[in-house]
Amino acid sequence: MVCIKTTRGVFISMIAYPHIDPEIFRIGQFSIRWYGLMYAVGFAASYLLVRYQLKKNQDPDFRNHIQKLPPTFLDSLYTYLILGLVIGARVGYILFYDLSNYLNHPLEVFAVWHGGMSFHGGLIGTLFGGYWCCKKYRADFWRMADLVIVTAPIGLACGRLGNFINGELYGRITDVPWAMVFPSGGPFPRHPSQLYEFALEGVFLFIILWSLKNRKLAAGSLSALFLVLYGVFRFFVEFFREPDAHIGFIAGFLTMGQLLCILTAFVGILLLFIRQRR
């Protein structure tokens, strides 16, 4: 615990930010970073849990369907998902958050090491990638989507831990006892909003979806529920997260992330209604 003076001139006790080197190790120009490792861990965990679900699935029709697919289908699916995530996250950030800058500096589009990845863009990219792969192999898209989506919160949790280690996407200034001073966030204590998202969008969302995976729900229902719950959880946490400096607030008090979350939750509700009717 440390003691610091707030913007109101009040001294408070707070938790010291644990300075962790974003680089695990470096050899010459090559380095391994915690953020990249978190992505790898998230995808590996998702892959293994989807394989587990396929082996444990008791639906004879679906098992028969899976057995007709080539043995390499799951590997191909995750290749498409990873490509869709990376491309979609980059394009989404450009379109949703900083289009004018990239129009003026088009070569920066390829400078991914400078940061700039959007969850909502990554989500769209993975949906397209997954749909394309399932269509190619004639796999049941919605059944596969439900298998994958219940594992997605693990990747979200890993990503938020990576943000926390990098000291980025921090929260707004506050005087709560668990506030932290982030290296790039100025001298005042802030909400560790990355950890809020880790708990809600990661751990809590995973518990909910995993507990529902064996229920007899219409195909696509879990995917729709993910969209709704993620939209709600992220919308709530955005009230504690510092808005993007180059965008600020929209409509007085909303952030760009919250507007995208409203759209995400709406699409989820619509999809849930459609899939349940079918």
Beta strands, then each sheet from edge to edge (+ up, - down):
strand 1: 2-5
strand 2: 11-14
strand 3: 23-27
strand 4: 30-33
sheet 1: 1+ 2-
sheet 2: 3+ 4-
end
